[in-house]
Amino acid sequence: EIVLTQSPGTLSLSPGERATLSCRASQSISSFYLAWFQQKPGQAPRLLIYATSSRATGIPDRFSGSGSGTDFTLTISRLEPEDFAVYYCQQYGDSPRMFGQGTKVEIK
Amino acid sequence: QVQLQESGPGLVKPSGTLSLTCAVSGGSISTSNWWTWVRQPPGKGLEWVGEIYHIGSTNYNPSLKSRVTISVDKSKNQFSLQLNSVTAADTAVYYCARSLLEPSYYYYYIDVWGKGTTVTVSS
């Protein structure tokens, strides 16, 4: 079972700032098999990024993903008010297709 | 555009069976995709429960494997989750989702989610 560890647990930033979220895997995974989701309170998660760096349909280009092996990053270049939410990474190469525990991006 | 809708009892008694259905609209369930269940306990993160392919192949989270069954009903274009011997720890929002095939490199990723349904385990 591949365990994903996200850091930090909470990120306190102001609108317009850059957010950098980390997702570390317990073993190497193909870059094809890593996704990022955004979840707002009371809503279902929404796909942002798949295959490490491919933006899903309709996702603004201020969201970008990078990484390889065991270390992956989601970057939000300039935080908009609607970006304050919880973000999860997920690996889908092996079963069980585990999620990280989440990073909350909150308004400072 | 595919849409997913979960349905089922919102309250289940301890030691009972949780049964949920996910109706697929806007597309056929008999496509080259996997159909997935994910749950989220109150105030906690996402937990992958399992998935099914339309021909019946399944993968389950080992932490739930002894209690969970996912099935598909192609005639109704829906798939279902059954979780036996439930306890309060199974109280969660349950989401169904589509794991879409990327045909060039042959991998699957969740691209569409249902809105989720809350299930409470309590007597």
Chai-1 contact restraints between the chains, C-beta under 6 A:
chainA,res_idxA,chainB,res_idxB,connection_type,confidence,min_distance_angstrom,max_distance_angstrom,comment,restraint_id
A,F32,B,Y105,contact,1.0,0.0,6.0,A-B,restraint_1
A,F32,B,Y107,contact,1.0,0.0,6.0,A-B,restraint_2
A,A35,B,Y109,contact,1.0,0.0,6.0,A-B,restraint_3
A,A44,B,Y95,contact,1.0,0.0,6.0,A-B,restraint_4
A,A44,B,W113,contact,1.0,0.0,6.0,A-B,restraint_5
A,A44,B,K115,contact,1.0,0.0,6.0,A-B,restraint_6
A,A44,B,G116,contact,1.0,0.0,6.0,A-B,restraint_7
A,P45,B,W113,contact,1.0,0.0,6.0,A-B,restraint_8
A,L47,B,D111,contact,1.0,0.0,6.0,A-B,restraint_9
A,Y50,B,Y109,contact,1.0,0.0,6.0,A-B,restraint_10
A,Y88,B,L46,contact,1.0,0.0,6.0,A-B,restraint_11
A,Y92,B,Y109,contact,1.0,0.0,6.0,A-B,restraint_12
A,S95,B,N59,contact,1.0,0.0,6.0,A-B,restraint_13
A,P96,B,W48,contact,1.0,0.0,6.0,A-B,restraint_14
A,P96,B,N61,contact,1.0,0.0,6.0,A-B,restraint_15
A,R97,B,W48,contact,1.0,0.0,6.0,A-B,restraint_16
A,F99,B,L46,contact,1.0,0.0,6.0,A-B,restraint_17
A,Q101,B,G45,contact,1.0,0.0,6.0,A-B,restraint_18
A,G102,B,G45,contact,1.0,0.0,6.0,A-B,restraint_19
